[in-house]
Amino acid sequence: MGISKANLTSFILLSLFLLQFVQGHDIMMKSNGNKRSHLQKIDCGGLCAYRCHLSSRPNLCNRACGTCCARCNCVPPGTSGNEDVCPCYANMTTHGGRHKCP
């Protein structure tokens, strides 16, 4: 009995996500209020891939998530919700006033 490629890929993405989340939390704890000096860039590609992997439109989701991640340097954990972890990500809107970030 071997591990399928889908299970292995999911495991790797989840591992990367958890690692980035822990590193991001550590950086946030060291930050000074809203000023985050010397803040490391997170792996937006891996985090967005995990956040969007269950989306009905993953390419659109990844593109929007990548834009939000680049601007906010944060992606909420999980595949949806948890926006309270990243207020910048949660409050970003389109020109039409709808939420931009998945």
Buried (B, 14 or more C-beta within 10 A) or exposed (E): EEEEEEEEEEEEBEEBBEEBBEEBEEBEEEEEEEEEEEBEEBBBEBBBBBBBBEBEEBEEBBBBBBBBBEEBBBBBBEBEEBBEBBEBBBEBEEEEEEBBBB
